[in-house]
Amino acid sequence: DVKVTQSSRYLVKRTGEKVFLECVQDMDHENMFWYRQDPGLGLRLIYFSYDVKMKEKGDIPEGYSVSREKKERFSLILESASTNQTSMYLCASSTPRGWYQETQYFGPGTRLLVL
Amino acid sequence: AQKITQTQPGMFVQEKEAVTLDCTYDTSDPSYGLFWYKQPSSGEMIFLIYQGSYDQQNATEGRYSLNFQKARKSANLVISASQLGDSAMYFCAMREGEEAGTALIFGKGTTLSVSS
């Protein structure tokens, strides 16, 4: 079974803090993704990575950065947390077996509250 | 324009009944994949079923089937014999093109409530 884990289920931070969200997958997947989920807006892509040290901006990258130093780990960084970054953050991974077979598998999510 | 539209914010069904969750999509790419995910209140997104644009038959996975009507650009999820554990939010998603590693585009979701 594919296993995607995220470092925290719940996180409370203060405005201006630097926040690290960690994601680890154990299936040797090349691709990893960070989404945020907000009520009424569904899931929106922040960043994704298709290889170590490679990254691509998604739809809403502002205020975020990412790091992928190892294949299994993809970190999302909030350089200076703001209240509008309070959200549910979901990490996913996939392997490029051909587009029609490329299913993304998700971690349990991190609910971040920025005060 | 939205790429994935789920018009039902909420659906209510009795146990053991079948339910259809609607999803329409918009793409001009001939190659695409359609996905359904389930999100219980605990938060994790669980992959349910997949349909490729060139697949001739509707996908099925246990109690889940995907009613794929290509000309109408719809990909409805059918859950047969609903169970209390099916209560969750359900998301339809699409990936366009044949390039590996592209992200999914999600709809806004439908909340399904199953009662006894």
Interface residues (C-beta under 8 A of the other chain):
Chain A: R9 E30 N31 F33 Y35 G40 L41 G42 L43 R44 L45 F48 Y50 G58 M88 L90 A92 S94 P96 R97 G98 W99 Y100 E102 T103 Q104 Y105 F106 G107 P108 G109 R111
Chain B: S31 G33 F35 Y37 S42 G43 E44 M45 I46 F47 Y50 G52 Y54 D55 F91 A93 R95 G97 E98 E99 A100 G101 T102 A103 L104 F106 G107 K108 G109
